[in-house]
Amino acid sequence: QVQLVESGGGLVQAGGSLRLSCAASGVAFNLYTVGWFRQAPGKERELVSHINWSGARITYAESVKGRFTIFRDNAKKTVYLQMNSLKPEDTAVYSCAVDAGPKFESRSFAELRYWGQGTQVTVSS
């Protein structure tokens, strides 16, 4: 059974930092791409960042470039999202998803098979 567990969310003041973790089990984690998504109330879900199996291919949404960093530890089956200089507009539920790289590259997000339950990030002004 595949399980993805996010952690690290919380309440932080604008300008602060948080590190999210996505821990996987029951999946060949080392072979898959992992993406971090977020969804704010009343808004569509958006891809924040994704990283391929080796870490050689990384993308970021324009809104987080220079502030967020994604990295992975395959030995621990965990992907991290380091979020610095947080802004109130970063407030959302953040979720990770795992699947084959082409689904991320083609933005076929509805086809992603494995999702975590999400963790709330709230940035106060």
C-alpha positions in Angstrom: 0.0 0.0 0.0 1.4 3.4 -1.0 1.4 6.0 1.6 2.7 9.6 1.4 2.8 11.6 4.6 3.4 15.3 4.6 4.6 17.2 7.7 6.2 20.5 8.6 3.3 22.8 8.0 2.2 25.4 10.5 1.6 29.1 11.2 4.5 31.5 10.5 4.9 35.2 10.1 5.6 36.8 6.8 9.3 36.6 6.1 9.7 33.4 8.0 10.6 29.9 6.9 9.2 26.4 7.0 10.5 23.1 5.8 7.9 20.6 4.5 8.6 16.9 4.3 6.9 14.2 2.2 7.8 10.7 3.4 6.9 7.8 1.1 6.3 4.1 1.7 5.1 1.2 -0.4 6.3 2.7 -3.7 9.5 2.5 -5.7 10.2 6.0 -4.6 13.7 6.2 -6.1 12.3 5.7 -9.6 9.6 8.4 -9.4 9.2 12.2 -9.7 7.8 14.0 -6.8 5.8 17.2 -6.9 4.6 19.7 -4.3 1.2 21.2 -5.0 -0.7 23.8 -3.1 -4.3 24.9 -3.0 -5.6 28.0 -1.4 -9.3 28.5 -0.6 -11.3 29.4 -3.7 -8.3 28.8 -6.0 -7.2 26.0 -8.3 -4.5 23.6 -7.2 -1.1 24.6 -8.6 2.2 22.9 -9.0 4.7 24.6 -6.8 7.8 22.5 -7.6 8.8 19.1 -8.8 12.0 17.0 -8.8 12.8 14.0 -10.8 14.2 10.7 -9.4 17.9 11.8 -9.5 17.4 15.5 -8.6 18.8 16.6 -12.0 15.5 18.0 -13.2 13.8 20.6 -11.0 11.1 23.1 -11.7 9.5 25.9 -9.7 6.5 28.0 -10.2 7.4 31.6 -11.0 5.8 32.8 -7.8 8.2 30.8 -5.6 11.5 31.0 -7.6 14.3 32.2 -5.4 12.4 31.5 -2.2 11.6 27.8 -2.2 14.0 24.9 -2.7 13.1 21.3 -3.3 15.4 18.4 -2.6 15.2 14.7 -1.9 16.9 12.0 0.1 16.2 8.7 -1.7 17.7 6.7 1.1 15.1 8.1 3.5 12.3 8.1 0.7 11.7 11.7 1.6 11.3 14.9 -0.5 11.6 18.3 1.2 10.4 21.7 0.3 12.4 24.5 2.0 10.3 27.6 2.0 12.0 30.9 2.9 10.8 34.5 2.8 7.2 33.3 3.1 4.4 35.7 2.1 0.7 35.7 3.1 -0.1 34.6 -0.5 1.8 31.4 0.2 -1.0 30.3 2.6 -2.5 27.1 1.3 -2.8 23.4 1.9 0.4 21.8 0.5 0.3 18.3 -0.8 2.9 16.0 -2.4 2.3 13.6 -5.3 4.5 10.8 -6.7 4.4 9.3 -10.2 6.3 9.0 -13.4 8.1 12.0 -14.7 6.3 12.4 -18.0 3.0 13.0 -16.2 4.6 16.0 -14.5 6.3 17.3 -17.7 3.0 17.1 -19.7 1.1 18.6 -16.7 -1.2 15.6 -16.6 -1.8 16.2 -12.9 -5.2 14.5 -12.9 -3.4 11.2 -13.8 -1.0 11.3 -10.8 -1.7 8.1 -8.8 -0.2 8.8 -5.4 -1.1 11.8 -3.2 -0.5 12.7 0.4 -3.2 14.1 2.6 -1.8 17.6 2.7 -0.4 19.9 5.4 -1.7 23.5 6.1 0.7 26.4 5.7 -0.5 29.7 7.1 1.5 32.9 6.7 0.4 35.9 8.7 1.1 39.5 7.7 
